[in-house]
Amino acid sequence: MTPREKGNAATRALMGSEQSARLAAAAESDTFGADIAGYAVDHVFGDIWTRDGLDQARRSLITMTVMVALRQPHEFGLHMNFALDHGMPLREIEEALIQMLPYVGFPAISGVMPVATKIVAERGLDKKADYAGHRGLL
């Protein structure tokens, strides 16, 4: 299996067919950014995400912590969805956010909370679906 084939298989397993196909098409597009997408498919997903030692949910949890520290809420949300799709309990994600607080600070956590609460609501995971108050951060 070529690195591209391995990477495409990994992205299908992680992201699902639709997102994986978009990334694969970008990598093959011969347009600006195609090489970057290709490196992502071949190396990030083909080499790193397919290694033994961590399951997909744990890899996404680790990636979420990095995205919080880098203040990248969009990427955080992608990996929160991936982690949930691969069986990570919502409580573990919340605990990871709490664990990050003393290291990255409230501003970094508050930057991902709107994305996280939207995902929780969209998936129907909230204990009180009609709660409209703040989520621990103003």
C-alpha positions as a Python dict, from the first residue, in 0.01 Angstrom:
ca = {
    (1, 'M'): (0, 0, 0),
    (2, 'T'): (141, 342, -95),
    (3, 'P'): (163, 621, 163),
    (4, 'R'): (-128, 796, -15),
    (5, 'E'): (-345, 483, -5),
    (6, 'K'): (-261, 429, 361),
    (7, 'G'): (-337, 794, 440),
    (8, 'N'): (-666, 788, 250),
    (9, 'A'): (-771, 473, 436),
    (10, 'A'): (-681, 639, 767),
    (11, 'T'): (-878, 956, 688),
    (12, 'R'): (-1183, 751, 584),
    (13, 'A'): (-1171, 566, 917),
    (14, 'L'): (-1123, 888, 1112),
    (15, 'M'): (-1336, 1143, 926),
    (16, 'G'): (-1578, 942, 720),
    (17, 'S'): (-1599, 911, 344),
    (18, 'E'): (-1717, 1265, 261),
    (19, 'Q'): (-1445, 1460, 444),
    (20, 'S'): (-1182, 1206, 342),
    (21, 'A'): (-1280, 1241, -25),
    (22, 'R'): (-1251, 1621, -3),
    (23, 'L'): (-903, 1597, 146),
    (24, 'A'): (-796, 1337, -112),
    (25, 'A'): (-930, 1556, -395),
    (26, 'A'): (-741, 1856, -257),
    (27, 'A'): (-421, 1650, -246),
    (28, 'E'): (-467, 1545, -610),
    (29, 'S'): (-590, 1882, -741),
    (30, 'D'): (-259, 2022, -871),
    (31, 'T'): (-366, 2361, -733),
    (32, 'F'): (-229, 2594, -467),
    (33, 'G'): (-218, 2398, -141),
    (34, 'A'): (-233, 2055, -305),
    (35, 'D'): (114, 1963, -182),
    (36, 'I'): (21, 2064, 174),
    (37, 'A'): (-289, 1844, 159),
    (38, 'G'): (-72, 1565, 18),
    (39, 'Y'): (172, 1589, 307),
    (40, 'A'): (-122, 1576, 548),
    (41, 'V'): (-263, 1264, 384),
    (42, 'D'): (68, 1084, 337),
    (43, 'H'): (249, 1174, 658),
    (44, 'V'): (11, 1306, 921),
    (45, 'F'): (-254, 1043, 855),
    (46, 'G'): (-63, 772, 668),
    (47, 'D'): (243, 768, 897),
    (48, 'I'): (137, 908, 1235),
    (49, 'W'): (-235, 838, 1278),
    (50, 'T'): (-185, 473, 1177),
    (51, 'R'): (85, 395, 1434),
    (52, 'D'): (22, 138, 1708),
    (53, 'G'): (6, 252, 2068),
    (54, 'L'): (-292, 488, 2080),
    (55, 'D'): (-647, 444, 1963),
    (56, 'Q'): (-814, 705, 1742),
    (57, 'A'): (-1011, 861, 2029),
    (58, 'R'): (-693, 916, 2235),
    (59, 'R'): (-510, 1060, 1934),
    (60, 'S'): (-797, 1306, 1888),
    (61, 'L'): (-793, 1394, 2260),
    (62, 'I'): (-421, 1471, 2241),
    (63, 'T'): (-478, 1676, 1927),
    (64, 'M'): (-762, 1866, 2098),
    (65, 'T'): (-529, 1968, 2380),
    (66, 'V'): (-279, 2103, 2129),
    (67, 'M'): (-554, 2291, 1943),
    (68, 'V'): (-667, 2455, 2270),
    (69, 'A'): (-310, 2565, 2343),
    (70, 'L'): (-273, 2699, 1988),
    (71, 'R'): (-617, 2864, 2008),
    (72, 'Q'): (-752, 2683, 1705),
    (73, 'P'): (-1123, 2629, 1785),
    (74, 'H'): (-1216, 2498, 1439),
    (75, 'E'): (-956, 2220, 1452),
    (76, 'F'): (-1052, 2153, 1814),
    (77, 'G'): (-1411, 2096, 1702),
    (78, 'L'): (-1309, 1859, 1424),
    (79, 'H'): (-1114, 1645, 1668),
    (80, 'M'): (-1384, 1662, 1936),
    (81, 'N'): (-1624, 1515, 1680),
    (82, 'F'): (-1367, 1253, 1575),
    (83, 'A'): (-1310, 1156, 1941),
    (84, 'L'): (-1683, 1124, 2007),
    (85, 'D'): (-1727, 925, 1685),
    (86, 'H'): (-1462, 682, 1808),
    (87, 'G'): (-1619, 626, 2150),
    (88, 'M'): (-1457, 889, 2371),
    (89, 'P'): (-1702, 972, 2652),
    (90, 'L'): (-1802, 1338, 2671),
    (91, 'R'): (-1703, 1338, 3039),
    (92, 'E'): (-1341, 1258, 2944),
    (93, 'I'): (-1333, 1552, 2705),
    (94, 'E'): (-1466, 1781, 2977),
    (95, 'E'): (-1208, 1648, 3223),
    (96, 'A'): (-933, 1711, 2969),
    (97, 'L'): (-1051, 2074, 2939),
    (98, 'I'): (-1044, 2106, 3318),
    (99, 'Q'): (-695, 1951, 3330),
    (100, 'M'): (-576, 2206, 3074),
    (101, 'L'): (-702, 2508, 3272),
    (102, 'P'): (-395, 2567, 3490),
    (103, 'Y'): (-161, 2516, 3195),
    (104, 'V'): (-324, 2709, 2910),
    (105, 'G'): (-555, 2939, 3110),
    (106, 'F'): (-918, 3033, 3098),
    (107, 'P'): (-888, 3245, 2780),
    (108, 'A'): (-768, 2946, 2579),
    (109, 'I'): (-1042, 2722, 2717),
    (110, 'S'): (-1307, 2989, 2663),
    (111, 'G'): (-1198, 3007, 2299),
    (112, 'V'): (-1311, 2649, 2235),
    (113, 'M'): (-1617, 2642, 2460),
    (114, 'P'): (-1858, 2785, 2198),
    (115, 'V'): (-1749, 2511, 1954),
    (116, 'A'): (-1766, 2241, 2222),
    (117, 'T'): (-2110, 2343, 2348),
    (118, 'K'): (-2242, 2357, 1990),
    (119, 'I'): (-2118, 2001, 1929),
    (120, 'V'): (-2274, 1885, 2257),
    (121, 'A'): (-2607, 2043, 2160),
    (122, 'E'): (-2600, 1912, 1802),
    (123, 'R'): (-2535, 1559, 1924),
    (124, 'G'): (-2801, 1582, 2195),
    (125, 'L'): (-2547, 1505, 2467),
    (126, 'D'): (-2639, 1783, 2710),
    (127, 'K'): (-2804, 1684, 3038),
    (128, 'K'): (-3031, 1987, 3011),
    (129, 'A'): (-3104, 2048, 2644),
    (130, 'D'): (-3300, 2367, 2716),
    (131, 'Y'): (-3023, 2534, 2923),
    (132, 'A'): (-2939, 2873, 2774),
    (133, 'G'): (-2700, 3007, 3039),
    (134, 'H'): (-2326, 3043, 3027),
    (135, 'R'): (-2098, 2738, 3038),
    (136, 'G'): (-1861, 2833, 3316),
    (137, 'L'): (-1709, 3117, 3116),
    (138, 'L'): (-1866, 3452, 3045),
}
